[in-house]
Amino acid sequence: MAKTKIQKTADSKNNATLKIFGGILLIAMLSFVILAGIKMLNHKERPEDIVSEENKNTAEIVDNNEKAPPVDENNTTPGNEAKAKTDELEKEQKKEVEKNENGLRKAVVLLNEPYVADGKTIISSIITNVVEIEGVCNYVFTSGATSITKTTAVLPNAKNTVCEAVVLEKGSLSAGEWKVRLEYKSNLSEGVSETQTFTIQ
């Protein structure tokens, strides 16, 4: 009889232990489910998160607009930009250039000092205040009663008008002192340089 009582007591203790363990396990599972639910709720996008993301996207767009190059309203490119500058220069020059009694613009003609290289005498010139591609450059050489004219063409230039240089081979002019001036003329302009003096050996 005592043995049976002891057995029942042991069984009761085992049942109590199982119940306690089961209760702890149940609490642990419920806690896990609750924590998982809270975590899922936290991962859902809240309205303030959406607004914050929109603000971030807007900030990025504004930043990109600030970095982007300004819109060229005139649709200019490096090629036609240079042409536009040249056209503007020509307009400014046309405003400033005086006209002579014939109604032509007064060309400012600069005759460079003649120099000798490899036995050749070289004379060059430039018209500083007009831009033209058509015109005639006449170099007029005089020595005593002798007068010789050498004609050269206009060379293209974006800022002024250049006359092709005259190259005098040795023996092309007689030895002695010579004077030279440049007479420039086009359909729009004309002008004469100051006289330069040089010596042919």
Residue frames as qw, qx, qy, qz and C-alpha x, y, z in Angstrom:
[[0.000, 0.884, 0.467, 0.000, 0.00, 0.00, 0.00],
 [0.307, -0.798, 0.113, 0.506, 2.82, 2.38, 0.83],
 [0.438, -0.117, 0.599, 0.660, 4.49, 1.54, -2.42],
 [0.230, 0.634, 0.646, 0.358, 1.37, 2.49, -4.37],
 [0.148, -0.936, -0.238, 0.211, 1.11, 5.80, -2.55],
 [0.400, -0.576, 0.349, 0.622, 4.74, 6.60, -3.32],
 [0.397, 0.206, 0.685, 0.575, 4.11, 5.75, -6.96],
 [0.101, 0.830, 0.528, 0.151, 1.10, 8.09, -7.12],
 [0.273, -0.873, -0.005, 0.403, 3.08, 10.88, -5.53],
 [0.433, -0.301, 0.531, 0.663, 5.88, 10.48, -8.09],
 [0.298, 0.483, 0.687, 0.453, 3.35, 10.48, -10.93],
 [0.048, -0.925, -0.364, 0.095, 1.79, 13.68, -9.56],
 [0.347, -0.713, 0.228, 0.566, 5.18, 15.36, -9.42],
 [0.406, 0.002, 0.660, 0.632, 5.93, 14.29, -13.00],
 [0.178, 0.715, 0.624, 0.259, 2.58, 15.61, -14.20],
 [0.178, -0.924, -0.153, 0.301, 3.17, 18.92, -12.40],
 [0.412, -0.479, 0.426, 0.647, 6.61, 19.21, -13.95],
 [0.348, 0.297, 0.703, 0.544, 5.20, 18.50, -17.43],
 [0.053, 0.869, 0.490, 0.045, 2.50, 21.13, -16.92],
 [0.276, -0.834, 0.078, 0.471, 5.04, 23.72, -15.79],
 [0.411, -0.238, 0.592, 0.652, 7.33, 22.91, -18.73],
 [0.267, 0.536, 0.707, 0.377, 4.38, 23.03, -21.11],
 [0.055, -0.928, -0.325, 0.173, 3.31, 26.38, -19.70],
 [0.333, -0.667, 0.297, 0.597, 6.81, 27.83, -20.11],
 [0.382, 0.057, 0.708, 0.591, 6.97, 26.52, -23.67],
 [0.164, 0.746, 0.622, 0.173, 3.57, 28.02, -24.46],
 [0.166, -0.913, -0.090, 0.362, 4.61, 31.40, -23.03],
 [0.394, -0.431, 0.491, 0.646, 7.83, 31.29, -25.05],
 [0.328, 0.334, 0.729, 0.500, 5.94, 30.55, -28.28],
 [0.044, 0.885, 0.464, -0.007, 3.41, 33.31, -27.61],
 [0.285, -0.797, 0.129, 0.517, 6.25, 35.75, -26.91],
 [0.410, -0.141, 0.627, 0.647, 7.95, 34.78, -30.17],
 [0.230, 0.606, 0.681, 0.341, 4.72, 35.29, -32.14],
 [0.104, -0.932, -0.277, 0.209, 4.13, 38.67, -30.49],
 [0.355, -0.632, 0.325, 0.607, 7.71, 39.83, -31.17],
 [0.384, 0.130, 0.699, 0.589, 7.48, 38.68, -34.79],
 [0.131, 0.788, 0.582, 0.148, 4.23, 40.60, -35.20],
 [0.208, -0.896, -0.045, 0.390, 5.74, 43.76, -33.74],
 [0.419, -0.368, 0.516, 0.650, 8.75, 43.43, -36.03],
 [0.319, 0.415, 0.707, 0.476, 6.51, 43.06, -39.08],
 [0.000, 0.912, 0.405, -0.061, 4.52, 46.11, -38.07],
 [0.321, -0.765, 0.177, 0.530, 7.72, 48.12, -37.71],
 [0.410, -0.122, 0.633, 0.645, 8.82, 47.15, -41.23],
 [0.303, 0.717, 0.603, 0.175, 5.64, 48.47, -42.85],
 [0.288, 0.287, 0.108, 0.907, 6.05, 51.86, -44.52],
 [0.103, -0.667, -0.529, 0.514, 4.69, 54.57, -42.35],
 [0.308, 0.893, 0.306, 0.122, 3.29, 57.79, -43.93],
 [0.197, -0.928, 0.231, 0.217, 6.19, 59.80, -42.58],
 [0.608, -0.270, 0.614, 0.426, 8.64, 57.33, -44.16],
 [0.532, 0.565, 0.545, 0.318, 6.93, 57.77, -47.55],
 [0.079, 0.993, 0.082, 0.003, 7.06, 61.58, -47.24],
 [0.445, -0.722, 0.417, 0.327, 10.72, 61.36, -46.25],
 [0.639, 0.050, 0.634, 0.433, 11.49, 59.21, -49.31],
 [0.384, 0.801, 0.399, 0.229, 9.65, 61.67, -51.58],
 [0.149, -0.971, 0.121, 0.143, 11.63, 64.55, -50.08],
 [0.586, -0.435, 0.548, 0.409, 14.85, 62.63, -50.71],
 [0.580, 0.390, 0.593, 0.400, 13.91, 62.04, -54.37],
 [0.171, 0.955, 0.222, 0.093, 12.97, 65.71, -54.75],
 [0.362, -0.835, 0.302, 0.282, 16.30, 66.76, -53.24],
 [0.634, -0.127, 0.605, 0.465, 18.15, 64.50, -55.68],
 [0.454, 0.683, 0.479, 0.311, 16.28, 66.02, -58.66],
 [0.045, -0.998, -0.011, 0.040, 17.07, 69.56, -57.47],
 [0.527, -0.620, 0.452, 0.365, 20.71, 68.62, -56.95],
 [0.627, 0.184, 0.607, 0.452, 20.92, 67.14, -60.46],
 [0.296, 0.875, 0.329, 0.195, 19.35, 70.29, -61.91],
 [0.248, -0.930, 0.183, 0.198, 21.96, 72.39, -60.15],
 [0.573, -0.381, 0.588, 0.425, 24.75, 70.26, -61.60],
 [0.618, 0.511, 0.534, 0.269, 23.31, 70.23, -65.13],
 [0.313, -0.052, 0.220, 0.922, 24.75, 72.82, -67.56],
 [0.278, 0.508, 0.268, -0.770, 22.57, 75.85, -68.24],
 [0.588, 0.537, 0.595, 0.105, 20.18, 75.57, -71.16],
 [0.244, -0.218, 0.345, 0.880, 21.50, 77.42, -74.18],
 [0.408, 0.648, 0.460, -0.449, 18.52, 79.44, -75.35],
 [0.321, 0.732, -0.317, -0.510, 20.35, 80.52, -78.51],
 [0.956, 0.166, 0.240, 0.002, 21.20, 76.89, -79.37],
 [0.269, 0.845, -0.459, -0.049, 24.87, 77.76, -79.96],
 [0.972, -0.068, 0.032, 0.222, 27.65, 75.26, -80.49],
 [0.536, -0.553, 0.250, 0.587, 31.43, 75.79, -80.38],
 [0.476, 0.233, 0.543, 0.652, 31.43, 76.09, -84.19],
 [0.079, 0.744, 0.426, 0.508, 28.75, 78.72, -84.65],
 [0.451, -0.820, -0.190, 0.297, 29.76, 80.44, -81.40],
 [0.507, -0.295, 0.279, 0.760, 33.04, 81.46, -83.03],
 [0.214, 0.439, 0.549, 0.678, 31.15, 82.68, -86.08],
 [0.226, -0.865, -0.440, -0.086, 28.80, 84.67, -83.86],
 [0.492, -0.674, 0.004, 0.551, 31.80, 86.36, -82.21],
 [0.410, -0.008, 0.447, 0.795, 33.28, 87.19, -85.60],
 [0.042, 0.664, 0.573, 0.479, 29.95, 88.61, -86.81],
 [0.359, -0.867, -0.299, 0.175, 29.70, 90.70, -83.65],
 [0.508, -0.440, 0.190, 0.716, 33.25, 91.98, -84.17],
 [0.287, 0.290, 0.534, 0.740, 32.43, 92.96, -87.74],
 [0.129, -0.823, -0.506, -0.226, 29.31, 94.82, -86.57],
 [0.454, -0.781, -0.104, 0.417, 31.33, 96.73, -83.97],
 [0.472, -0.197, 0.361, 0.780, 34.00, 97.58, -86.54],
 [0.175, 0.541, 0.576, 0.587, 31.39, 98.83, -89.01],
 [0.253, -0.892, -0.372, 0.037, 30.00, 101.14, -86.34],
 [0.492, -0.707, 0.077, 0.502, 33.42, 102.60, -85.49],
 [0.560, 0.062, 0.439, 0.700, 34.93, 102.93, -88.99],
 [0.141, 0.670, 0.043, -0.727, 34.88, 106.42, -90.48],
 [0.663, 0.536, 0.480, 0.208, 34.00, 107.02, -94.10],
 [0.348, -0.245, 0.260, 0.867, 35.94, 109.09, -96.62],
 [0.286, 0.431, -0.058, -0.854, 34.65, 111.53, -99.21],
 [0.360, 0.133, -0.754, -0.534, 33.82, 108.66, -101.60],
 [0.787, -0.241, 0.006, -0.568, 31.54, 107.06, -99.01],
 [0.823, 0.104, -0.546, 0.120, 33.98, 104.19, -98.46],
 [0.727, -0.679, -0.047, 0.088, 35.21, 103.19, -95.01],
 [0.157, 0.848, -0.481, 0.160, 38.61, 104.56, -94.07],
 [0.959, -0.073, -0.231, 0.148, 40.86, 101.53, -93.74],
 [0.338, -0.849, 0.405, 0.005, 43.68, 101.82, -91.23],
 [0.895, 0.370, -0.213, 0.131, 46.64, 100.30, -93.10],
 [0.518, -0.750, 0.400, 0.099, 49.73, 99.25, -91.16],
 [0.758, 0.554, -0.332, 0.097, 52.85, 98.58, -93.25],
 [0.830, -0.499, 0.113, 0.220, 55.49, 96.54, -91.44],
 [0.072, -0.834, 0.465, 0.287, 59.12, 97.52, -91.68],
 [0.835, 0.444, -0.314, -0.079, 60.84, 95.69, -94.56],
 [0.566, -0.604, 0.560, 0.031, 63.39, 93.07, -93.51],
 [0.515, 0.543, -0.629, -0.213, 65.92, 90.87, -95.29],
 [0.767, -0.254, 0.566, -0.165, 65.97, 87.05, -94.98],
 [0.749, 0.065, 0.589, 0.296, 68.13, 84.72, -97.10],
 [0.278, -0.107, 0.440, 0.847, 68.98, 87.60, -99.40],
 [0.035, -0.565, -0.666, -0.486, 65.28, 88.38, -100.01],
 [0.083, -0.059, 0.271, -0.957, 63.51, 91.58, -98.95],
 [0.188, -0.473, -0.857, -0.083, 60.11, 90.91, -97.38],
 [0.172, -0.095, 0.153, -0.969, 57.38, 93.50, -96.84],
 [0.191, -0.432, -0.880, -0.050, 54.08, 92.68, -95.14],
 [0.187, -0.195, 0.082, -0.959, 51.03, 94.65, -94.05],
 [0.108, -0.423, -0.882, 0.178, 47.70, 94.49, -92.25],
 [0.246, -0.472, -0.219, -0.818, 44.44, 96.47, -92.26],
 [0.140, 0.027, -0.795, 0.590, 43.63, 96.72, -88.57],
 [0.302, 0.165, 0.433, -0.833, 40.07, 98.06, -88.41],
 [0.727, 0.248, -0.121, -0.629, 38.09, 96.09, -91.01],
 [0.534, -0.103, 0.839, 0.028, 37.39, 92.42, -91.70],
 [0.652, 0.561, -0.114, -0.497, 37.14, 91.64, -95.41],
 [0.752, -0.078, 0.621, 0.209, 37.83, 88.70, -97.69],
 [0.592, 0.584, 0.386, 0.400, 37.77, 90.61, -100.96],
 [0.084, -0.962, 0.073, 0.249, 40.16, 93.45, -101.63],
 [0.765, 0.511, -0.083, 0.383, 43.35, 94.43, -103.45],
 [0.550, -0.738, 0.108, 0.374, 46.69, 95.21, -101.83],
 [0.627, 0.704, -0.029, 0.332, 49.01, 97.36, -103.95],
 [0.629, -0.564, 0.080, 0.529, 52.60, 97.78, -102.72],
 [0.444, 0.878, 0.038, 0.176, 53.98, 100.89, -104.45],
 [0.724, -0.346, 0.112, 0.586, 57.82, 101.10, -104.62],
 [0.335, 0.932, 0.036, 0.137, 59.51, 104.37, -105.62],
 [0.662, -0.404, 0.158, 0.612, 63.11, 105.35, -106.10],
 [0.126, -0.272, 0.325, 0.897, 63.70, 108.75, -107.72],
 [0.489, 0.254, -0.225, -0.804, 61.55, 108.80, -110.86],
 [0.371, 0.048, -0.901, -0.222, 61.06, 105.02, -110.87],
 [0.588, -0.127, 0.402, -0.691, 57.78, 103.60, -109.58],
 [0.367, 0.067, -0.903, -0.211, 56.91, 99.90, -109.42],
 [0.653, -0.216, 0.247, -0.682, 53.63, 98.43, -108.14],
 [0.257, 0.083, -0.963, -0.019, 53.29, 94.86, -106.90],
 [0.645, -0.248, -0.048, -0.721, 49.77, 93.56, -106.20],
 [0.136, 0.073, -0.965, 0.212, 48.91, 90.85, -103.68],
 [0.495, -0.434, -0.617, -0.431, 45.70, 89.24, -102.44],
 [0.470, -0.518, 0.322, -0.639, 43.85, 89.47, -99.14],
 [0.365, 0.069, -0.915, 0.158, 44.33, 86.58, -96.72],
 [0.589, -0.569, -0.446, -0.362, 41.36, 85.37, -94.61],
 [0.267, 0.113, -0.633, 0.718, 41.50, 86.44, -90.98],
 [0.298, -0.614, -0.731, 0.006, 38.84, 86.48, -88.24],
 [0.330, -0.717, -0.330, 0.518, 39.85, 89.75, -86.55],
 [0.020, 0.752, -0.189, -0.631, 41.31, 91.97, -89.30],
 [0.790, 0.608, 0.068, -0.044, 42.39, 92.00, -92.93],
 [0.569, -0.521, 0.471, 0.428, 45.85, 90.77, -93.88],
 [0.582, 0.737, -0.239, -0.247, 47.60, 91.54, -97.15],
 [0.960, 0.055, 0.070, 0.264, 49.83, 88.85, -98.57],
 [0.406, -0.733, 0.270, 0.475, 53.48, 89.84, -98.18],
 [0.627, 0.754, -0.197, -0.021, 55.72, 90.88, -101.07],
 [0.785, -0.389, 0.338, 0.345, 58.98, 88.94, -101.39],
 [0.392, 0.872, -0.253, -0.148, 61.63, 90.73, -103.44],
 [0.940, 0.030, 0.093, 0.328, 64.21, 88.39, -104.87],
 [0.419, -0.597, 0.256, 0.635, 67.76, 89.69, -105.07],
 [0.238, -0.071, 0.579, 0.777, 68.11, 91.79, -108.24],
 [0.131, 0.656, 0.726, 0.159, 64.36, 92.43, -108.64],
 [0.012, -0.990, -0.138, 0.026, 64.97, 96.06, -107.67],
 [0.558, 0.602, -0.249, 0.513, 68.05, 98.09, -108.48],
 [0.593, -0.257, -0.440, 0.624, 70.50, 98.81, -105.67],
 [0.051, 0.342, -0.048, 0.937, 69.90, 101.96, -103.67],
 [0.153, 0.167, 0.617, -0.754, 67.32, 103.56, -101.41],
 [0.229, -0.344, -0.730, -0.544, 63.66, 102.74, -101.97],
 [0.341, -0.010, 0.437, -0.832, 60.38, 103.86, -100.45],
 [0.235, -0.231, -0.896, -0.297, 57.28, 101.71, -100.20],
 [0.411, 0.008, 0.375, -0.831, 53.64, 102.28, -99.21],
 [0.106, 0.250, 0.958, 0.094, 50.57, 100.08, -99.31],
 [0.405, 0.054, -0.099, -0.907, 47.39, 101.18, -101.03],
 [0.142, 0.196, 0.963, -0.121, 44.41, 99.04, -100.06],
 [0.442, 0.121, -0.101, -0.883, 41.01, 99.09, -101.77],
 [0.133, 0.243, 0.961, 0.011, 37.84, 97.00, -101.77],
 [0.116, -0.553, -0.601, -0.566, 34.20, 97.61, -102.64],
 [0.464, -0.782, -0.416, -0.028, 33.64, 98.83, -99.07],
 [0.521, -0.783, 0.058, 0.333, 36.94, 100.26, -97.86],
 [0.671, 0.578, -0.097, 0.454, 40.12, 102.02, -98.90],
 [0.466, -0.868, 0.115, 0.126, 43.22, 103.35, -97.24],
 [0.624, 0.625, -0.324, 0.338, 46.93, 104.12, -97.62],
 [0.792, -0.447, -0.197, 0.367, 49.73, 103.31, -95.22],
 [0.173, -0.914, 0.272, 0.246, 52.60, 105.52, -94.13],
 [0.697, 0.624, -0.348, 0.057, 55.78, 105.23, -96.22],
 [0.807, -0.481, 0.266, 0.215, 58.66, 102.98, -95.20],
 [0.364, 0.821, -0.433, -0.080, 62.22, 103.48, -96.45],
 [0.878, -0.271, 0.370, 0.140, 64.67, 100.62, -97.04],
 [0.106, 0.753, -0.549, -0.346, 67.88, 99.99, -98.93],
 [0.966, 0.247, 0.076, -0.008, 68.64, 97.39, -101.58],
 [0.464, -0.634, 0.501, 0.362, 72.28, 96.32, -101.53]]
